[in-house]
Every structure is written in C-alpha cells, then in structure tokens.
Amino acid sequence: MDISRKLGVLVFCGVPAIIGGGIVYALFGSYVPVLVYEVFLLFVAGAFVSK
C-alpha cells in the first residue's frame, strides 16, 4: 500500500473519530467511553495502515 492510500485510510478513520467522539460523549456524558472509542478506532486504523 502506498503512502497516499495510507493517508487516505487515516483521514477516513479520522472523521468517525471526531464525529463519533462527540456522539459517544453525548450518550454517556463522560470522557472515559470517548477514550475507549478513540483507542478502538486507533487500533482499527493501525490494522488497515499496517497491511
């Protein structure tokens, strides 16, 4: 996978991180679930980029 495709995957995962983080905070009212959600997205994005 070339560098432009890797950056595209990271941008594609960055949008759910921003929007989803706000939704998770609105649902739970705490930053702990947001942190768990963000770490999960980080692992998923890392798995895509490492291929």
OpenMM code with the backbone's topology and positions (N, CA, C; nanometers):
from openmm import Vec3, app, unit

residues = "MET ASP ILE SER ARG LYS LEU GLY VAL LEU VAL PHE CYS GLY VAL PRO ALA ILE ILE GLY GLY GLY ILE VAL TYR ALA LEU PHE GLY SER TYR VAL PRO VAL LEU VAL TYR GLU VAL PHE LEU LEU PHE VAL ALA GLY ALA PHE VAL SER LYS".split()
positions = [
    Vec3(0.0861, -0.1173, 0.0000),
    Vec3(0.0000, 0.0000, 0.0000),
    Vec3(0.0905, 0.1233, 0.0000),
    Vec3(0.0654, 0.2153, -0.0917),
    Vec3(0.1481, 0.3342, -0.1000),
    Vec3(0.1071, 0.4382, 0.0042),
    Vec3(0.1887, 0.5412, 0.0165),
    Vec3(0.1706, 0.6401, 0.1229),
    Vec3(0.0401, 0.7183, 0.1064),
    Vec3(-0.0005, 0.7478, -0.0167),
    Vec3(-0.1237, 0.8247, -0.0339),
    Vec3(-0.2454, 0.7430, 0.0088),
    Vec3(-0.2413, 0.6129, -0.0160),
    Vec3(-0.3533, 0.5286, 0.0273),
    Vec3(-0.3565, 0.5174, 0.1797),
    Vec3(-0.2407, 0.5071, 0.2427),
    Vec3(-0.2351, 0.5019, 0.3894),
    Vec3(-0.2902, 0.6307, 0.4502),
    Vec3(-0.2539, 0.7438, 0.3931),
    Vec3(-0.3061, 0.8716, 0.4436),
    Vec3(-0.4565, 0.8819, 0.4223),
    Vec3(-0.5055, 0.8293, 0.3121),
    Vec3(-0.6489, 0.8280, 0.2871),
    Vec3(-0.7242, 0.7463, 0.3902),
    Vec3(-0.6674, 0.6312, 0.4282),
    Vec3(-0.7301, 0.5476, 0.5307),
    Vec3(-0.7321, 0.6212, 0.6642),
    Vec3(-0.6241, 0.6904, 0.6972),
    Vec3(-0.6202, 0.7644, 0.8235),
    Vec3(-0.7216, 0.8790, 0.8249),
    Vec3(-0.7394, 0.9477, 0.7121),
    Vec3(-0.8410, 1.0529, 0.7042),
    Vec3(-0.9800, 0.9918, 0.7156),
    Vec3(-0.9999, 0.8779, 0.6477),
    Vec3(-1.1291, 0.8090, 0.6522),
    Vec3(-1.1633, 0.7663, 0.7949),
    Vec3(-1.0631, 0.7310, 0.8752),
    Vec3(-1.0871, 0.6938, 1.0153),
    Vec3(-1.0891, 0.8159, 1.1066),
    Vec3(-1.0354, 0.9278, 1.0607),
    Vec3(-1.0335, 1.0487, 1.1430),
    Vec3(-1.1702, 1.1139, 1.1559),
    Vec3(-1.2490, 1.1060, 1.0520),
    Vec3(-1.3831, 1.1655, 1.0559),
    Vec3(-1.4712, 1.0953, 1.1595),
    Vec3(-1.4768, 0.9602, 1.1613),
    Vec3(-1.5550, 0.8956, 1.2677),
    Vec3(-1.5002, 0.9232, 1.4076),
    Vec3(-1.3704, 0.9480, 1.4171),
    Vec3(-1.3134, 0.9790, 1.5483),
    Vec3(-1.3679, 1.1109, 1.6007),
    Vec3(-1.3784, 1.2093, 1.5152),
    Vec3(-1.4266, 1.3406, 1.5585),
    Vec3(-1.5777, 1.3386, 1.5819),
    Vec3(-1.6517, 1.2924, 1.4829),
    Vec3(-1.7975, 1.2909, 1.4921),
    Vec3(-1.8431, 1.1884, 1.5963),
    Vec3(-1.7858, 1.0687, 1.5896),
    Vec3(-1.8241, 0.9622, 1.6828),
    Vec3(-1.7884, 0.9946, 1.8258),
    Vec3(-1.6759, 1.0636, 1.8452),
    Vec3(-1.6379, 1.1032, 1.9808),
    Vec3(-1.7409, 1.1952, 2.0441),
    Vec3(-1.7942, 1.2864, 1.9642),
    Vec3(-1.8988, 1.3749, 2.0140),
    Vec3(-2.0282, 1.3012, 2.0445),
    Vec3(-2.0601, 1.2044, 1.9604),
    Vec3(-2.1819, 1.1260, 1.9837),
    Vec3(-2.1673, 1.0401, 2.1092),
    Vec3(-2.0515, 0.9773, 2.1245),
    Vec3(-2.0290, 0.8939, 2.2435),
    Vec3(-2.0337, 0.9792, 2.3695),
    Vec3(-1.9753, 1.0992, 2.3648),
    Vec3(-1.9813, 1.1869, 2.4822),
    Vec3(-2.1246, 1.2289, 2.5128),
    Vec3(-2.2020, 1.2560, 2.4087),
    Vec3(-2.3415, 1.2959, 2.4301),
    Vec3(-2.4234, 1.1820, 2.4906),
    Vec3(-2.3935, 1.0598, 2.4512),
    Vec3(-2.4673, 0.9451, 2.5042),
    Vec3(-2.4303, 0.9123, 2.6484),
    Vec3(-2.3005, 0.9173, 2.6799),
    Vec3(-2.2548, 0.8727, 2.8113),
    Vec3(-2.2217, 0.9865, 2.9068),
    Vec3(-2.1913, 1.1062, 2.8557),
    Vec3(-2.1650, 1.2201, 2.9417),
    Vec3(-2.0326, 1.2140, 3.0160),
    Vec3(-1.9397, 1.1344, 2.9652),
    Vec3(-1.8100, 1.1202, 3.0302),
    Vec3(-1.7031, 1.1004, 2.9231),
    Vec3(-1.5806, 1.1349, 2.9578),
    Vec3(-1.4724, 1.1194, 2.8613),
    Vec3(-1.4114, 0.9800, 2.8610),
    Vec3(-1.4397, 0.8976, 2.9594),
    Vec3(-1.3844, 0.7625, 2.9630),
    Vec3(-1.4355, 0.6778, 2.8461),
    Vec3(-1.5663, 0.6738, 2.8177),
    Vec3(-1.6109, 0.5991, 2.6990),
    Vec3(-1.5571, 0.6580, 2.5687),
    Vec3(-1.5382, 0.7882, 2.5641),
    Vec3(-1.4806, 0.8503, 2.4450),
    Vec3(-1.3379, 0.8014, 2.4249),
    Vec3(-1.2629, 0.7926, 2.5326),
    Vec3(-1.1252, 0.7438, 2.5245),
    Vec3(-1.1217, 0.5989, 2.4765),
    Vec3(-1.2113, 0.5165, 2.5266),
    Vec3(-1.2187, 0.3768, 2.4832),
    Vec3(-1.2525, 0.3704, 2.3342),
    Vec3(-1.3472, 0.4502, 2.2901),
    Vec3(-1.3866, 0.4551, 2.1495),
    Vec3(-1.2701, 0.4996, 2.0610),
    Vec3(-1.1981, 0.6017, 2.1046),
    Vec3(-1.0857, 0.6538, 2.0265),
    Vec3(-0.9727, 0.5516, 2.0179),
    Vec3(-0.9447, 0.4814, 2.1270),
    Vec3(-0.8399, 0.3784, 2.1252),
    Vec3(-0.8801, 0.2649, 2.0323),
    Vec3(-1.0071, 0.2260, 2.0349),
    Vec3(-1.0548, 0.1219, 1.9440),
    Vec3(-1.0362, 0.1650, 1.7986),
    Vec3(-1.0727, 0.2885, 1.7656),
    Vec3(-1.0541, 0.3382, 1.6297),
    Vec3(-0.9064, 0.3449, 1.5926),
    Vec3(-0.8227, 0.3776, 1.6868),
    Vec3(-0.6792, 0.3822, 1.6610),
    Vec3(-0.6260, 0.2444, 1.6241),
    Vec3(-0.6702, 0.1418, 1.6948),
    Vec3(-0.6276, 0.0058, 1.6630),
    Vec3(-0.6785, -0.0380, 1.5259),
    Vec3(-0.8019, -0.0033, 1.4935),
    Vec3(-0.8577, -0.0401, 1.3628),
    Vec3(-0.7815, 0.0320, 1.2510),
    Vec3(-0.7553, 0.1603, 1.2680),
    Vec3(-0.6807, 0.2357, 1.1666),
    Vec3(-0.5373, 0.1825, 1.1544),
    Vec3(-0.4769, 0.1473, 1.2659),
    Vec3(-0.3421, 0.0896, 1.2622),
    Vec3(-0.3391, -0.0436, 1.1902),
    Vec3(-0.4438, -0.1229, 1.2059),
    Vec3(-0.4506, -0.2502, 1.1355),
    Vec3(-0.4609, -0.2298, 0.9849),
    Vec3(-0.5399, -0.1301, 0.9426),
    Vec3(-0.5518, -0.1022, 0.7990),
    Vec3(-0.4218, -0.0487, 0.7416),
    Vec3(-0.3561, 0.0392, 0.8151),
    Vec3(-0.2342, 0.1017, 0.7653),
    Vec3(-0.1183, 0.0027, 0.7616),
    Vec3(-0.1154, -0.0898, 0.8546),
    Vec3(-0.0034, -0.1840, 0.8614),
    Vec3(-0.0062, -0.2893, 0.7519),
    Vec3(-0.1192, -0.3035, 0.6836),
    Vec3(-0.1269, -0.4030, 0.5748),
    Vec3(-0.0429, -0.3643, 0.4564),
] * unit.nanometer
topology = app.Topology()
chain = topology.addChain("A")
for resn in residues:
    res = topology.addResidue(resn, chain)
    for name in ("N", "CA", "C"):
        topology.addAtom(name, app.Element.getBySymbol(name[0]), res)
